Amino acid sequence: MLEEKYSCPSHSSREAEPCAVANLAPLRWPAVIFPACNTSHDRSPSPTSRSSGPGSSWRSPAVKRCRMSPRAGSATPPPCGASAAATRRPDSRPSWLSRTARGVPSGFPPLQHAQIIQLACLEPVAKGLHITHWSSAELARQAVRDGIIDAISPRSVRRILHMVDLQPHRTRFWKTARLNAEFLERAVKILWCYTYADHLARHGYWVVCTDEARFQILERVPIRRAIPGSIEQREFEYKRHGTITVLVFLIVHTGRMEAVCLPDKSARHYTAALRHFRRRHRHLRGVYLIHDGDSTHTGGCTPGYLSDSGHWWRPRLLPPDASWLNQAELLLDAFELRYLKRGSWRSRGEFSEHIEAAWPEYNRRYAHPFDWEWTIPKMKQWFAKHAP
């Protein structure tokens, strides 16, 4: 459902309709927040909203109430349609008390912002703590202890960190590649394929990435589905029905996939899957095949099959310890999240049937080319900076 947020128009920007609250007597409270009238009844959806039709075809419902928002300056609201500056007292606050470019009230001087950001970039051990990472509550407590600020809430800390896209509470795994001449040569060949995938497809050549993943077939019963007031509950204990290997093919220029379940991970089963893929796409002139240097890809019967294909298969090996250059890993993450993460299967056959039904649905609902930022010039600059 398209969700629209209504914001109050500025009183100084245009004339508005008379507002009922302008005739109300101000309340005698220490701090008063008055509603600001929203006279905009027809608005197009935000450019960031997703919809299947043009923005002009969406009409928002009439606004029946005003949104409460704090007003700086005079406690008495100006008449709707009048200039806010006419009733506002001279504002002598520092500039840092205004809203930031992202709409977040800063509330603290820039120096304190910088000190809190610098604190978040430190390891907790630098402050004599044994926690492994910072949370917003720990950062707020440490900022007060260090005398950076007299008092600050964890929410304010999160806003400050959000302004610079700093997330000390998050982490991801990284595998260090061996940066040498072989790494650069292989990386450039792969990035060339990604860069010209659309151009190659128009001439009958596809760029295809492959990767295998082994999954445990787990049966968890019962599973209590979510109901109002209670999240889904999954049985902690499970029955294990062995493992199965799933081989995925990613067609780079479209983002579409194909998947097959293999009894085990071996060169014999890998070449059989390649033969089946070629039969399904015999209309192509060739495929640039991107895969890693696993023994099933470089040993056994695989090299012989690839070399005897008459250059229909054009393999491109990933650099050692650089699987992050394989877009098929992004596909596996997206597919597992939607179709495997919370599943329960009673047998290997049931799991295989699920995979056979799931990957065509993925293509219909989610497939799109992955956003890929690595280019050949960027890789060469990165290599020159980090190579020994």
C-alpha positions as a Markdown table, in Angstrom:
| # | Residue | x | y | z |
|---|---|---|---|---|
| 1 | Met | 0.0 | 0.0 | 0.0 |
| 2 | Leu | 1.3 | 3.4 | -0.9 |
| 3 | Glu | 1.9 | 5.3 | 2.2 |
| 4 | Glu | 2.1 | 9.1 | 2.1 |
| 5 | Lys | 3.3 | 11.4 | 4.8 |
| 6 | Tyr | 1.7 | 14.8 | 5.0 |
| 7 | Ser | 3.8 | 17.6 | 6.2 |
| 8 | Cys | 2.7 | 21.1 | 7.2 |
| 9 | Pro | 3.3 | 23.7 | 4.5 |
| 10 | Ser | 5.3 | 26.7 | 5.5 |
| 11 | His | 3.2 | 29.8 | 6.4 |
| 12 | Ser | 5.7 | 32.1 | 4.7 |
| 13 | Ser | 5.7 | 30.2 | 1.4 |
| 14 | Arg | 2.1 | 30.7 | 0.3 |
| 15 | Glu | -1.3 | 31.8 | 1.4 |
| 16 | Ala | -3.4 | 29.2 | 3.2 |
| 17 | Glu | -7.0 | 28.8 | 4.2 |
| 18 | Pro | -8.3 | 30.3 | 7.4 |
| 19 | Cys | -7.5 | 27.9 | 10.3 |
| 20 | Ala | -9.8 | 27.3 | 13.2 |
| 21 | Val | -7.0 | 27.1 | 15.7 |
| 22 | Ala | -6.0 | 30.7 | 15.0 |
| 23 | Asn | -9.0 | 31.9 | 16.9 |
| 24 | Leu | -8.3 | 29.8 | 20.0 |
| 25 | Ala | -7.0 | 31.4 | 23.1 |
| 26 | Pro | -3.5 | 30.2 | 24.0 |
| 27 | Leu | -3.3 | 27.6 | 26.8 |
| 28 | Arg | -1.5 | 28.7 | 29.9 |
| 29 | Trp | 1.0 | 25.9 | 30.1 |
| 30 | Pro | 4.8 | 26.4 | 30.4 |
| 31 | Ala | 5.3 | 24.9 | 27.0 |
| 32 | Val | 2.6 | 24.9 | 24.4 |
| 33 | Ile | 2.6 | 23.0 | 21.1 |
| 34 | Phe | 0.0 | 24.3 | 18.6 |
| 35 | Pro | -1.2 | 22.4 | 15.5 |
| 36 | Ala | -0.1 | 23.7 | 12.2 |
| 37 | Cys | -2.7 | 23.5 | 9.5 |
| 38 | Asn | -2.3 | 21.4 | 6.4 |
| 39 | Thr | -4.3 | 22.9 | 3.6 |
| 40 | Ser | -2.9 | 20.7 | 0.9 |
| 41 | His | -5.6 | 18.1 | 0.0 |
| 42 | Asp | -4.3 | 16.8 | -3.3 |
| 43 | Arg | -0.7 | 15.7 | -3.4 |
| 44 | Ser | 1.3 | 13.4 | -5.6 |
| 45 | Pro | 3.3 | 10.6 | -4.0 |
| 46 | Ser | 6.9 | 11.2 | -3.0 |
| 47 | Pro | 9.5 | 10.5 | -5.7 |
| 48 | Thr | 10.9 | 7.8 | -3.5 |
| 49 | Ser | 7.6 | 6.0 | -3.2 |
| 50 | Arg | 7.1 | 3.0 | -5.4 |
| 51 | Ser | 3.9 | 2.6 | -7.4 |
| 52 | Ser | 2.9 | 0.9 | -10.6 |
| 53 | Gly | 1.3 | 4.0 | -12.1 |
| 54 | Pro | 2.2 | 7.6 | -12.7 |
| 55 | Gly | 2.4 | 9.8 | -9.7 |
| 56 | Ser | -0.3 | 12.2 | -11.0 |
| 57 | Ser | -2.9 | 9.3 | -10.9 |
| 58 | Trp | -2.7 | 9.0 | -7.1 |
| 59 | Arg | -5.0 | 11.3 | -5.0 |
| 60 | Ser | -4.6 | 11.5 | -1.3 |
| 61 | Pro | -7.6 | 11.5 | 1.0 |
| 62 | Ala | -8.6 | 14.9 | 2.5 |
| 63 | Val | -6.7 | 15.9 | 5.5 |
| 64 | Lys | -9.1 | 16.0 | 8.5 |
| 65 | Arg | -6.7 | 17.0 | 11.2 |
| 66 | Cys | -3.6 | 19.0 | 11.6 |
| 67 | Arg | -0.3 | 17.5 | 12.7 |
| 68 | Met | 1.2 | 18.6 | 16.0 |
| 69 | Ser | 4.6 | 20.0 | 15.5 |
| 70 | Pro | 6.8 | 22.2 | 17.8 |
| 71 | Arg | 7.1 | 25.8 | 16.8 |
| 72 | Ala | 10.1 | 27.9 | 17.5 |
| 73 | Gly | 9.8 | 31.5 | 18.6 |
| 74 | Ser | 6.5 | 33.0 | 19.9 |
| 75 | Ala | 4.2 | 30.7 | 21.8 |
| 76 | Thr | 1.2 | 32.2 | 20.1 |
| 77 | Pro | 0.6 | 30.8 | 16.6 |
| 78 | Pro | 0.3 | 33.2 | 13.7 |
| 79 | Pro | -2.9 | 33.4 | 11.8 |
| 80 | Cys | -3.0 | 30.7 | 9.1 |
| 81 | Gly | -1.8 | 32.3 | 5.9 |
| 82 | Ala | 0.1 | 35.1 | 7.6 |
| 83 | Ser | 3.9 | 35.2 | 7.6 |
| 84 | Ala | 5.4 | 33.4 | 10.5 |
| 85 | Ala | 8.2 | 35.9 | 10.8 |
| 86 | Ala | 5.7 | 38.6 | 11.6 |
| 87 | Thr | 4.8 | 37.0 | 14.9 |
| 88 | Arg | 8.1 | 35.3 | 15.8 |
| 89 | Arg | 10.4 | 36.9 | 18.3 |
| 90 | Pro | 14.0 | 37.6 | 17.2 |
| 91 | Asp | 15.8 | 34.3 | 17.2 |
| 92 | Ser | 19.2 | 34.6 | 18.8 |
| 93 | Arg | 19.9 | 30.9 | 18.9 |
| 94 | Pro | 23.2 | 29.5 | 17.5 |
| 95 | Ser | 22.9 | 28.1 | 14.0 |
| 96 | Trp | 23.6 | 24.6 | 15.2 |
| 97 | Leu | 20.2 | 24.5 | 16.8 |
| 98 | Ser | 18.5 | 24.6 | 13.5 |
| 99 | Arg | 17.6 | 21.4 | 11.6 |
| 100 | Thr | 20.3 | 19.6 | 9.7 |
| 101 | Ala | 20.2 | 18.9 | 6.0 |
| 102 | Arg | 18.6 | 15.5 | 6.7 |
| 103 | Gly | 15.9 | 17.0 | 8.8 |
| 104 | Val | 17.2 | 15.8 | 12.1 |
| 105 | Pro | 17.3 | 18.4 | 14.9 |
| 106 | Ser | 21.0 | 18.8 | 15.8 |
| 107 | Gly | 20.6 | 20.2 | 19.3 |
| 108 | Phe | 24.3 | 20.0 | 20.0 |
| 109 | Pro | 27.3 | 22.1 | 18.8 |
| 110 | Pro | 29.4 | 20.7 | 15.9 |
| 111 | Leu | 32.3 | 20.1 | 18.3 |
| 112 | Gln | 30.2 | 17.7 | 20.4 |
| 113 | His | 29.0 | 16.0 | 17.2 |
| 114 | Ala | 32.6 | 15.4 | 16.1 |
| 115 | Gln | 33.6 | 14.2 | 19.6 |
| 116 | Ile | 30.8 | 11.7 | 19.7 |
| 117 | Ile | 31.6 | 10.4 | 16.2 |
| 118 | Gln | 35.3 | 10.1 | 17.1 |
| 119 | Leu | 34.3 | 8.1 | 20.2 |
| 120 | Ala | 32.2 | 5.8 | 18.2 |
| 121 | Cys | 35.2 | 5.1 | 15.9 |
| 122 | Leu | 37.3 | 3.9 | 18.8 |
| 123 | Glu | 37.5 | 0.4 | 20.1 |
| 124 | Pro | 35.8 | 0.1 | 23.5 |
| 125 | Val | 39.1 | -1.2 | 25.0 |
| 126 | Ala | 40.6 | 2.2 | 24.3 |
| 127 | Lys | 38.4 | 3.4 | 27.1 |
| 128 | Gly | 39.2 | 0.6 | 29.4 |
| 129 | Leu | 36.1 | -1.4 | 28.6 |
| 130 | His | 35.8 | -5.1 | 27.8 |
| 131 | Ile | 32.7 | -5.0 | 25.7 |
| 132 | Thr | 33.3 | -6.0 | 22.1 |
| 133 | His | 31.4 | -3.1 | 20.4 |
| 134 | Trp | 29.5 | 0.1 | 21.1 |
| 135 | Ser | 25.8 | 0.4 | 21.4 |
| 136 | Ser | 24.0 | 3.7 | 21.4 |
| 137 | Ala | 23.4 | 3.4 | 25.2 |
| 138 | Glu | 27.0 | 2.7 | 25.9 |
| 139 | Leu | 28.1 | 5.6 | 23.7 |
| 140 | Ala | 25.8 | 8.0 | 25.5 |
| 141 | Arg | 27.0 | 6.8 | 28.9 |
| 142 | Gln | 30.7 | 7.1 | 27.8 |
| 143 | Ala | 30.2 | 10.6 | 26.3 |
| 144 | Val | 28.9 | 11.8 | 29.7 |
| 145 | Arg | 31.7 | 10.1 | 31.5 |
| 146 | Asp | 34.3 | 11.6 | 29.3 |
| 147 | Gly | 32.8 | 15.1 | 29.8 |
| 148 | Ile | 31.9 | 15.5 | 26.2 |
| 149 | Ile | 28.4 | 16.5 | 27.2 |
| 150 | Asp | 26.4 | 16.8 | 30.4 |
| 151 | Ala | 23.5 | 14.6 | 29.3 |
| 152 | Ile | 22.5 | 12.8 | 26.0 |
| 153 | Ser | 20.0 | 10.1 | 25.2 |
| 154 | Pro | 20.8 | 7.0 | 23.2 |
| 155 | Arg | 18.3 | 8.2 | 20.6 |
| 156 | Ser | 20.2 | 11.4 | 20.1 |
| 157 | Val | 23.4 | 9.4 | 19.7 |
| 158 | Arg | 21.8 | 7.3 | 17.0 |
| 159 | Arg | 20.7 | 10.5 | 15.1 |
| 160 | Ile | 24.2 | 11.9 | 15.2 |
| 161 | Leu | 25.7 | 8.6 | 13.9 |
| 162 | His | 23.0 | 8.4 | 11.3 |
| 163 | Met | 24.1 | 11.8 | 9.9 |
| 164 | Val | 27.5 | 10.3 | 8.9 |
| 165 | Asp | 26.2 | 6.8 | 8.2 |
| 166 | Leu | 28.2 | 5.3 | 11.1 |
| 167 | Gln | 26.9 | 2.0 | 12.5 |
| 168 | Pro | 29.2 | 0.6 | 15.1 |
| 169 | His | 26.7 | -2.0 | 16.2 |
| 170 | Arg | 26.8 | -3.8 | 12.8 |
| 171 | Thr | 29.4 | -6.0 | 11.3 |
| 172 | Arg | 29.9 | -8.3 | 8.3 |
| 173 | Phe | 32.5 | -11.0 | 7.4 |
| 174 | Trp | 35.3 | -10.1 | 5.0 |
| 175 | Lys | 37.8 | -12.4 | 3.3 |
| 176 | Thr | 41.2 | -11.0 | 2.7 |
| 177 | Ala | 42.4 | -11.7 | -0.9 |
| 178 | Arg | 46.0 | -12.3 | -1.9 |
| 179 | Leu | 46.8 | -9.2 | -3.9 |
| 180 | Asn | 49.2 | -10.1 | -6.6 |
| 181 | Ala | 49.5 | -10.0 | -10.4 |
| 182 | Glu | 47.2 | -13.0 | -10.8 |
| 183 | Phe | 44.5 | -11.4 | -8.7 |
| 184 | Leu | 44.5 | -8.2 | -10.8 |
| 185 | Glu | 44.5 | -10.2 | -14.1 |
| 186 | Arg | 41.5 | -12.3 | -13.1 |
| 187 | Ala | 39.6 | -9.5 | -11.5 |
| 188 | Val | 39.9 | -7.3 | -14.6 |
| 189 | Lys | 38.6 | -10.1 | -16.9 |
| 190 | Ile | 35.6 | -10.6 | -14.6 |
| 191 | Leu | 34.8 | -6.9 | -14.3 |
| 192 | Trp | 35.0 | -6.6 | -18.1 |
| 193 | Cys | 32.3 | -9.3 | -18.4 |
| 194 | Tyr | 30.1 | -7.4 | -15.9 |
| 195 | Thr | 30.6 | -4.1 | -17.6 |
| 196 | Tyr | 29.7 | -5.4 | -21.1 |
| 197 | Ala | 27.1 | -8.0 | -20.1 |
| 198 | Asp | 24.3 | -6.1 | -21.8 |
| 199 | His | 26.3 | -5.5 | -25.0 |
| 200 | Leu | 27.4 | -9.2 | -25.1 |
| 201 | Ala | 23.8 | -10.4 | -24.6 |
| 202 | Arg | 22.7 | -8.3 | -27.6 |
| 203 | His | 25.2 | -10.3 | -29.7 |
| 204 | Gly | 24.2 | -13.7 | -28.4 |
| 205 | Tyr | 26.6 | -14.1 | -25.5 |
| 206 | Trp | 25.6 | -14.4 | -21.9 |
| 207 | Val | 27.6 | -13.7 | -18.8 |
| 208 | Val | 26.7 | -16.4 | -16.2 |
| 209 | Cys | 27.9 | -16.8 | -12.7 |
| 210 | Thr | 27.6 | -20.1 | -10.8 |
| 211 | Asp | 28.0 | -21.0 | -7.2 |
| 212 | Glu | 27.1 | -24.0 | -4.9 |
| 213 | Ala | 25.8 | -23.9 | -1.4 |
| 214 | Arg | 25.1 | -26.9 | 0.9 |
| 215 | Phe | 22.0 | -26.7 | 3.0 |
| 216 | Gln | 20.8 | -28.8 | 6.0 |
| 217 | Ile | 17.4 | -30.3 | 5.5 |
| 218 | Leu | 15.7 | -29.5 | 8.9 |
| 219 | Glu | 12.2 | -30.4 | 10.0 |
| 220 | Arg | 10.8 | -28.2 | 12.8 |
| 221 | Val | 7.4 | -29.0 | 14.2 |
| 222 | Pro | 5.2 | -27.4 | 15.3 |
| 223 | Ile | 5.5 | -23.9 | 13.9 |
| 224 | Arg | 3.1 | -21.5 | 15.5 |
| 225 | Arg | 2.3 | -18.8 | 12.9 |
| 226 | Ala | 2.1 | -15.1 | 13.8 |
| 227 | Ile | -1.2 | -13.8 | 15.2 |
| 228 | Pro | -2.0 | -10.4 | 16.6 |
| 229 | Gly | 0.0 | -9.9 | 19.8 |
| 230 | Ser | 2.4 | -12.8 | 19.2 |
| 231 | Ile | 5.2 | -13.3 | 16.7 |
| 232 | Glu | 5.8 | -16.5 | 14.9 |
| 233 | Gln | 7.3 | -19.3 | 17.2 |
| 234 | Arg | 9.5 | -22.0 | 15.8 |
| 235 | Glu | 10.4 | -25.2 | 17.6 |
| 236 | Phe | 14.0 | -25.1 | 18.8 |
| 237 | Glu | 14.5 | -28.8 | 18.4 |
| 238 | Tyr | 14.6 | -30.3 | 14.9 |
| 239 | Lys | 14.9 | -33.5 | 12.9 |
| 240 | Arg | 17.8 | -33.5 | 10.5 |
| 241 | His | 17.3 | -35.3 | 7.1 |
| 242 | Gly | 20.8 | -34.9 | 5.8 |
| 243 | Thr | 22.3 | -32.2 | 3.5 |
| 244 | Ile | 21.8 | -31.3 | -0.1 |
| 245 | Thr | 23.9 | -29.1 | -2.5 |
| 246 | Val | 22.1 | -26.4 | -4.5 |
| 247 | Leu | 23.8 | -25.1 | -7.7 |
| 248 | Val | 22.6 | -21.7 | -8.9 |
| 249 | Phe | 23.1 | -20.0 | -12.3 |
| 250 | Leu | 22.8 | -16.2 | -12.4 |
| 251 | Ile | 22.3 | -14.6 | -15.8 |
| 252 | Val | 24.0 | -11.3 | -15.1 |
| 253 | His | 22.3 | -8.9 | -17.6 |
| 254 | Thr | 18.8 | -9.8 | -16.4 |
| 255 | Gly | 19.3 | -11.0 | -12.8 |
| 256 | Arg | 17.3 | -14.1 | -13.5 |
| 257 | Met | 18.4 | -17.4 | -12.0 |
| 258 | Glu | 18.2 | -21.2 | -12.5 |
| 259 | Ala | 18.8 | -23.7 | -9.7 |
| 260 | Val | 19.3 | -27.4 | -9.5 |
| 261 | Cys | 19.8 | -29.8 | -6.5 |
| 262 | Leu | 22.8 | -32.1 | -6.7 |
| 263 | Pro | 23.3 | -35.3 | -4.7 |
| 264 | Asp | 26.8 | -34.1 | -3.8 |
| 265 | Lys | 29.4 | -31.6 | -4.8 |
| 266 | Ser | 31.6 | -33.2 | -7.5 |
| 267 | Ala | 33.0 | -32.5 | -10.9 |
| 268 | Arg | 30.7 | -35.2 | -12.4 |
| 269 | His | 27.5 | -33.6 | -11.2 |
| 270 | Tyr | 28.8 | -30.1 | -12.0 |
| 271 | Thr | 29.5 | -30.9 | -15.7 |
| 272 | Ala | 26.1 | -32.7 | -15.9 |
| 273 | Ala | 24.4 | -29.4 | -14.8 |
| 274 | Leu | 26.5 | -27.5 | -17.3 |
| 275 | Arg | 25.4 | -29.8 | -20.1 |
| 276 | His | 21.8 | -29.4 | -19.1 |
| 277 | Phe | 22.1 | -25.6 | -19.1 |
| 278 | Arg | 23.6 | -25.6 | -22.6 |
| 279 | Arg | 20.8 | -27.8 | -23.9 |
| 280 | Arg | 18.2 | -25.4 | -22.5 |
| 281 | His | 20.0 | -22.4 | -24.1 |
| 282 | Arg | 21.3 | -23.9 | -27.3 |
| 283 | His | 20.2 | -20.7 | -29.2 |
| 284 | Leu | 23.1 | -18.8 | -27.6 |
| 285 | Arg | 26.5 | -18.3 | -29.4 |
| 286 | Gly | 28.4 | -18.8 | -26.1 |
| 287 | Val | 28.5 | -18.2 | -22.4 |
| 288 | Tyr | 31.2 | -16.4 | -20.3 |
| 289 | Leu | 31.2 | -18.7 | -17.2 |
| 290 | Ile | 32.3 | -17.0 | -14.0 |
| 291 | His | 33.1 | -19.5 | -11.2 |
| 292 | Asp | 35.6 | -19.9 | -8.4 |
| 293 | Gly | 38.6 | -22.2 | -8.3 |
| 294 | Asp | 37.0 | -25.0 | -6.4 |
| 295 | Ser | 38.3 | -28.5 | -7.3 |
| 296 | Thr | 34.9 | -29.4 | -8.9 |
| 297 | His | 35.5 | -26.5 | -11.3 |
| 298 | Thr | 39.1 | -26.9 | -12.1 |
| 299 | Gly | 39.6 | -30.7 | -11.6 |
| 300 | Gly | 38.1 | -34.0 | -12.6 |
| 301 | Cys | 36.2 | -34.0 | -15.8 |
| 302 | Thr | 35.3 | -30.3 | -15.8 |
| 303 | Pro | 38.4 | -28.9 | -17.6 |
| 304 | Gly | 38.1 | -31.5 | -20.4 |
| 305 | Tyr | 34.4 | -30.8 | -20.9 |
| 306 | Leu | 34.9 | -27.0 | -21.0 |
| 307 | Ser | 37.8 | -27.3 | -23.5 |
| 308 | Asp | 35.8 | -29.7 | -25.8 |
| 309 | Ser | 32.8 | -27.3 | -26.0 |
| 310 | Gly | 34.2 | -25.5 | -29.0 |
| 311 | His | 34.5 | -22.2 | -27.1 |
| 312 | Trp | 30.8 | -22.2 | -26.3 |
| 313 | Trp | 31.9 | -22.1 | -22.6 |
| 314 | Arg | 34.4 | -19.3 | -21.9 |
| 315 | Pro | 35.4 | -19.8 | -18.3 |
| 316 | Arg | 36.6 | -17.0 | -16.1 |
| 317 | Leu | 38.1 | -18.0 | -12.8 |
| 318 | Leu | 37.7 | -15.8 | -9.7 |
| 319 | Pro | 40.9 | -14.8 | -8.0 |
| 320 | Pro | 41.8 | -16.9 | -4.9 |
| 321 | Asp | 40.0 | -15.8 | -1.8 |
| 322 | Ala | 37.9 | -13.2 | -3.7 |
| 323 | Ser | 34.5 | -14.8 | -3.8 |
| 324 | Trp | 33.0 | -11.3 | -3.2 |
| 325 | Leu | 33.6 | -10.7 | -6.9 |
| 326 | Asn | 31.0 | -13.4 | -7.7 |
| 327 | Gln | 27.5 | -12.0 | -8.1 |
| 328 | Ala | 26.1 | -15.4 | -7.6 |
| 329 | Glu | 26.8 | -15.0 | -3.9 |
| 330 | Leu | 24.5 | -12.1 | -3.8 |
| 331 | Leu | 21.9 | -14.2 | -5.5 |
| 332 | Leu | 22.2 | -17.0 | -3.0 |
| 333 | Asp | 21.8 | -14.5 | -0.1 |
| 334 | Ala | 18.6 | -13.1 | -1.6 |
| 335 | Phe | 17.2 | -16.5 | -2.5 |
| 336 | Glu | 17.9 | -18.0 | 0.9 |
| 337 | Leu | 16.4 | -15.1 | 2.8 |
| 338 | Arg | 13.1 | -15.3 | 0.9 |
| 339 | Tyr | 12.7 | -19.1 | 0.3 |
| 340 | Leu | 14.8 | -21.1 | 2.7 |
| 341 | Lys | 15.5 | -19.2 | 5.9 |
| 342 | Arg | 12.3 | -20.2 | 7.8 |
| 343 | Gly | 11.4 | -23.4 | 6.0 |
| 344 | Ser | 10.8 | -26.9 | 7.4 |
| 345 | Trp | 11.1 | -30.0 | 5.2 |
| 346 | Arg | 10.4 | -33.7 | 6.0 |
| 347 | Ser | 12.7 | -35.2 | 3.3 |
| 348 | Arg | 15.3 | -34.4 | 0.7 |
| 349 | Gly | 12.7 | -34.9 | -2.0 |
| 350 | Glu | 10.4 | -32.3 | -0.4 |
| 351 | Phe | 13.3 | -29.9 | -0.3 |
| 352 | Ser | 14.2 | -30.5 | -3.9 |
| 353 | Glu | 10.5 | -30.0 | -5.0 |
| 354 | His | 10.5 | -26.7 | -3.1 |
| 355 | Ile | 13.7 | -25.5 | -4.9 |
| 356 | Glu | 12.2 | -26.4 | -8.3 |
| 357 | Ala | 9.1 | -24.4 | -7.6 |
| 358 | Ala | 10.9 | -21.5 | -5.9 |
| 359 | Trp | 13.4 | -20.3 | -8.4 |
| 360 | Pro | 10.8 | -19.6 | -11.2 |
| 361 | Glu | 8.8 | -17.6 | -8.7 |
| 362 | Tyr | 11.9 | -15.7 | -7.8 |
| 363 | Asn | 12.4 | -14.8 | -11.4 |
| 364 | Arg | 8.8 | -13.5 | -11.7 |
| 365 | Arg | 8.8 | -11.5 | -8.4 |
| 366 | Tyr | 12.3 | -10.4 | -7.6 |
| 367 | Ala | 14.8 | -10.8 | -10.4 |
| 368 | His | 16.6 | -7.7 | -11.6 |
| 369 | Pro | 20.3 | -7.0 | -12.4 |
| 370 | Phe | 22.3 | -6.5 | -9.2 |
| 371 | Asp | 23.7 | -3.0 | -8.5 |
| 372 | Trp | 27.4 | -3.4 | -9.0 |
| 373 | Glu | 29.8 | -0.6 | -8.2 |
| 374 | Trp | 33.2 | -2.2 | -9.0 |
| 375 | Thr | 34.6 | -1.1 | -12.3 |
| 376 | Ile | 38.0 | -1.8 | -13.9 |
| 377 | Pro | 39.4 | 1.7 | -13.2 |
| 378 | Lys | 38.2 | 1.5 | -9.6 |
| 379 | Met | 39.7 | -1.9 | -9.1 |
| 380 | Lys | 43.0 | -0.8 | -10.4 |
| 381 | Gln | 43.0 | 2.2 | -8.1 |
| 382 | Trp | 42.1 | 0.0 | -5.1 |
| 383 | Phe | 44.8 | -2.6 | -6.1 |
| 384 | Ala | 47.5 | 0.1 | -6.4 |
| 385 | Lys | 46.5 | 1.4 | -2.9 |
| 386 | His | 46.4 | -1.9 | -1.1 |
| 387 | Ala | 48.7 | -4.2 | -2.9 |
| 388 | Pro | 52.1 | -4.9 | -1.1 |
